[in-house]
Amino acid sequence: MITITEIAKDRISERLGKDFLRLSLSGGGCNGFQYLWDLHEGKPNNDDFVIEDRIVIDSFSMPYLHGTIIAVSYTHLRAHET
């Protein structure tokens, strides 16, 4: 299960409109995986998982992301998704 906080859902919706945010993993050599965030326009692929009608995750990445919490962090200088 992947959890998205209410603040993160609002922020994603505000920035993307009707598009989706794609979260995936990429192999990174000795460092393991890297998280990749991309804009996903149009319909998700048939084997994608759609979380809260906002985030698309491919079937390879989903097992590794189980238990993830997507939130927004604010600092004095900027806001960013975590």
Backbone bond lengths (Angstrom), bond angles and torsions (degrees), N, CA, C in turn:
res aa  C-N    CA-C-N  psi(-1)  N-CA   C-N-CA  omega(-1)  CA-C   N-CA-C  phi
1 M - - - 1.447 - - 1.530 109.14 -
2 I 1.295 115.60 140.55 1.467 122.16 176.10 1.520 107.08 -116.48
3 T 1.320 116.28 134.15 1.462 122.50 -178.74 1.518 109.54 -110.66
4 I 1.325 115.94 136.30 1.467 121.86 174.69 1.522 106.86 -120.01
5 T 1.321 117.42 124.43 1.459 119.76 179.49 1.528 109.52 -67.97
6 E 1.312 116.44 158.02 1.470 121.38 -179.88 1.529 111.22 -59.51
7 I 1.329 116.85 -40.85 1.465 120.36 179.28 1.523 110.37 -63.29
8 A 1.323 117.29 -41.42 1.462 120.50 178.61 1.522 110.76 -65.56
9 K 1.338 118.37 -41.74 1.468 121.05 177.61 1.524 110.72 -59.59
10 D 1.332 116.13 -45.10 1.457 120.02 -179.88 1.523 111.14 -62.62
11 R 1.305 116.38 -43.50 1.472 120.69 -178.95 1.539 111.44 -65.61
12 I 1.316 117.47 -42.08 1.458 121.25 178.60 1.531 109.72 -63.77
13 S 1.315 117.36 -46.67 1.468 121.25 179.97 1.518 111.26 -61.69
14 E 1.313 116.49 -41.74 1.463 121.96 -179.21 1.528 111.24 -62.22
15 R 1.306 117.63 -37.53 1.466 121.98 -176.52 1.523 114.13 -87.31
16 L 1.320 117.74 -29.40 1.462 120.01 -171.96 1.519 115.33 -101.92
17 G 1.307 118.13 -18.78 1.456 118.46 -174.73 1.515 109.73 65.70
18 K 1.342 117.31 -122.21 1.464 121.48 -177.71 1.523 113.11 -93.22
19 D 1.321 118.49 -5.33 1.462 121.06 179.04 1.525 110.28 -77.19
20 F 1.326 114.97 170.24 1.458 121.92 179.04 1.526 110.18 -109.01
21 L 1.309 115.63 159.76 1.454 122.51 171.04 1.523 106.29 -103.81
22 R 1.340 117.09 124.47 1.469 121.05 -179.78 1.523 108.78 -97.45
23 L 1.317 115.70 126.29 1.456 123.12 174.91 1.520 107.25 -112.10
24 S 1.332 116.60 126.28 1.460 120.33 179.02 1.520 109.80 -145.56
25 L 1.314 115.47 172.64 1.454 121.85 178.69 1.522 109.16 -116.75
26 S 1.322 114.83 147.96 1.453 121.20 175.88 1.520 107.57 -130.87
27 G 1.342 116.27 138.79 1.459 119.81 177.51 1.518 110.39 -62.75
28 G 1.319 116.79 140.31 1.454 120.47 -175.77 1.514 114.02 -129.67
29 G 1.323 119.71 38.09 1.461 121.54 177.04 1.516 111.81 62.02
30 C 1.312 116.68 -131.20 1.471 122.43 -176.69 1.523 112.73 -65.92
31 N 1.314 116.96 -24.47 1.461 120.87 -175.71 1.519 113.71 -84.98
32 G 1.310 118.26 -2.04 1.463 120.36 -179.21 1.511 111.56 85.94
33 F 1.323 117.14 -135.62 1.456 122.17 -176.53 1.523 111.94 -95.20
34 Q 1.342 114.34 155.26 1.459 121.78 171.45 1.518 107.46 -117.59
35 Y 1.324 116.88 141.37 1.454 121.23 174.99 1.520 108.42 -82.66
36 L 1.337 116.36 134.56 1.459 121.19 177.54 1.519 109.01 -120.65
37 W 1.331 116.52 129.62 1.461 123.19 176.73 1.519 107.52 -114.08
38 D 1.323 117.28 126.33 1.461 121.73 179.81 1.523 109.59 -140.48
39 L 1.330 115.19 156.68 1.451 121.35 172.41 1.522 108.20 -77.40
40 H 1.313 117.63 134.09 1.461 121.86 177.36 1.522 107.35 -119.26
41 E 1.320 116.03 107.62 1.456 121.18 179.06 1.527 109.44 -92.06
42 G 1.300 116.63 145.53 1.463 120.33 178.09 1.510 112.56 85.94
43 K 1.326 115.06 -164.55 1.462 121.37 -177.42 1.526 110.81 -79.14
44 P 1.333 116.81 144.63 1.465 120.40 173.78 1.527 110.54 -65.13
45 N 1.324 117.10 157.84 1.459 122.71 176.18 1.529 109.64 -68.63
46 N 1.316 116.87 159.70 1.466 121.51 -177.78 1.524 113.64 -59.78
47 D 1.340 118.13 -32.01 1.465 120.26 -177.79 1.531 113.13 -97.32
48 D 1.331 117.89 7.62 1.465 121.88 177.37 1.522 110.88 -78.95
49 F 1.314 115.61 153.74 1.461 122.81 171.17 1.522 106.90 -101.50
50 V 1.324 117.21 135.41 1.466 121.88 178.78 1.521 107.12 -112.67
51 I 1.323 115.27 123.26 1.462 122.07 -177.08 1.524 108.96 -107.90
52 E 1.326 116.38 123.08 1.468 122.97 176.83 1.530 112.94 53.29
53 D 1.305 118.26 29.33 1.476 123.60 -179.96 1.522 113.30 57.03
54 R 1.336 118.24 22.87 1.469 121.26 -176.37 1.524 112.71 -132.48
55 I 1.339 117.32 -35.24 1.460 121.17 -172.39 1.528 109.54 -117.54
56 V 1.331 115.75 133.93 1.462 122.74 179.72 1.527 108.06 -110.41
57 I 1.326 116.67 132.19 1.464 122.17 179.81 1.519 108.35 -130.38
58 D 1.321 116.71 131.13 1.465 120.28 -179.55 1.534 110.49 -74.21
59 S 1.330 114.95 160.94 1.468 120.09 -174.55 1.528 113.44 -66.71
60 F 1.347 118.77 -26.37 1.468 121.05 176.26 1.529 110.78 -68.45
61 S 1.324 116.55 -44.17 1.471 121.45 -173.35 1.526 113.05 -76.81
62 M 1.320 117.37 -29.73 1.462 121.18 -171.87 1.533 114.17 -53.96
63 P 1.329 121.18 -47.26 1.474 118.95 -178.92 1.535 113.19 -60.72
64 Y 1.318 117.24 -32.15 1.465 121.30 -179.15 1.527 112.06 -77.22
65 L 1.321 116.65 -21.41 1.464 121.19 -176.71 1.529 112.54 -96.84
66 H 1.325 116.96 -0.89 1.461 120.81 179.33 1.535 109.44 -55.08
67 G 1.318 116.48 130.53 1.466 121.31 -179.90 1.519 113.90 91.13
68 T 1.335 117.43 -0.56 1.463 121.46 -179.19 1.521 110.74 -70.53
69 I 1.326 115.82 142.68 1.462 122.50 172.52 1.523 107.06 -115.95
70 I 1.322 116.32 123.15 1.464 121.15 178.63 1.521 107.12 -100.65
71 A 1.324 115.41 121.88 1.462 121.79 -176.24 1.525 109.21 -137.94
72 V 1.316 115.81 171.98 1.462 122.28 175.22 1.521 107.55 -113.31
73 S 1.333 116.26 132.71 1.463 121.39 177.18 1.525 108.69 -111.56
74 Y 1.302 116.31 137.02 1.458 120.87 177.63 1.523 109.26 -111.28
75 T 1.321 115.65 135.31 1.457 121.47 171.98 1.520 107.32 -121.34
76 H 1.299 117.25 178.56 1.458 120.34 179.26 1.520 111.95 -66.98
77 L 1.309 117.00 -24.43 1.454 120.29 -175.18 1.528 113.76 -98.94
78 R 1.329 118.15 -31.27 1.460 119.98 -176.18 1.521 111.29 -165.16
79 A 1.331 114.84 171.72 1.468 121.41 174.22 1.509 106.74 -114.51
80 H 1.326 117.15 144.85 1.453 120.45 177.69 1.525 109.74 -149.81
81 E 1.340 114.59 153.59 1.445 121.07 178.13 1.515 109.49 -81.33
82 T 1.327 117.09 142.17 1.459 121.18 178.46 1.501 109.71 -125.02
